[in-house]
Structure formats: C-alpha cells, structure tokens
C-alpha cells in the first residue's frame, strides 16, 4: 500500500509521473513534517479518491496527530479561500477587492503546528487550486519567515505531481469502466 502501490498503478504512458512521484516524495529534502503534511494536503486537494486512499496512511505514520490535523485543515481552508480570492482577483470590478471577506479563517492564525509548515501546505494546495493571489500571499509569508525558494518549489513540485497522478488514475478508472460496459 501507499507510495509503492500508487507508483505501480500509474500506466506506462505516464512513466514520467511515476518517476516524479518517486523522486518528489521519496527523495525530498524537506523535513518529514513538511514533506508529509504537503503530501496529505495535496492528496486531499487533488480530489482523487485513489491518491488519498494510498497516501493518507503513510502520511499519518509520518505526522504527529497535530500535524496530521493541521495538514487536513490547510486543505479545507484553502478549498474555500482559493475559490473566494481567485474569484475576487478575476472579477474585473476592483471594488470587490476592497470588500470585507467576512469568512472565518481562524485556523490560519493558530494551526497547531509551525506557522511556516502550515503556510507551505496552504501554498501547495493553492497551486493545485490555481489561486494566484493565495500563492503570492503564502509565498511572501514563507519568504519573510526565512523559507528559501527551493523549499517553496519542492512543495509546488509535490502539488503538481500528486495532482497529475490523481488526474491520470481517475481518468484510467473511468476509461476501464467504459470498456467493461
């Protein structure tokens, strides 16, 4: 189960994804909590049942209960924030940008783990969800906290590969159902 099972499920035509999955997770230089929190938050954000089913148990093994909960919180709060802030940014009327959000986001102020870890997970989820405003905001907080660009890029690479693997495996599941019918 886990990473090995997920890699073996990737079809031959997506061999690069299989190799990248092994390298961005298996050869990451991120500290364990940053790595597995990023993996879990991205697995949730990918919306792929297969990816989440395979990666969640391994993430749980590598994370404290607090970090496990915080990674899930990052995925949850960014699912909301990415839609809200991306929409405000995309609307051509700048007045929306001056309006109070009025949405609760308390977990961002007190995530239960190192603030930089939570910000990194939020950035990775924002990459999957395509919110440029959130990406900029979380990247700036990370850089002010002393997190280097290489760490930010590692999280984005994890997000990209986890998302791509999820999309590929979900497509294959649908295609195999169509053939069976």
NORVENFEN-V290789 format. One line per field, one symbol per residue. phi: phi as a letter, one per 40 degrees, with the letter a starting at -180 (. if undefined). Layout:
phi=???
This chain:
phi=.gdccccccccdcbdcccccdcccbcbcccddccccccdcccccccgcdcccdccccccdccbcdccdccccccccccdccccccccdcccccccccccccgbcadcccacgbddccccccccccccccgbcccdccccccccccgcccccdcdccccdcccccccccccccccccccccc
